[in-house]
Amino acid sequence: MKKSYKIEVDCANCANKMEEAAKKTAGVKDCVVNFMALKMNVEFEEGADPKAVMQDVLKNCKKVEDDCEIYL
């Protein structure tokens, strides 16, 4: 399943950090962050609970970029 989320991030480098952090999160098959559109497109692994996975994604992104935001 794929879902798109609105994000808030200050720079393209920070967006790349968020993308890498999201890709390393359990339950995420793939993730692409579009800095210009301020969107995060996440593909979830089969059987993963998107709400639970996205809470972990947000936590992991906050570790690398503490002022970022993902609107769940």
Sequence and secondary structure as in RCSB ss.txt:
>XXXX:A:sequence
MKKSYKIEVDCANCANKMEEAAKKTAGVKDCVVNFMALKMNVEFEEGADPKAVMQDVLKNCKKVEDDCEIYL
>XXXX:A:secstr
 EEEEEEE S HHHHHHHHHHHHTSTTEEEEEEETTTTEEEEEE TT  HHHHHHHHHHHHHHH TT EEE 
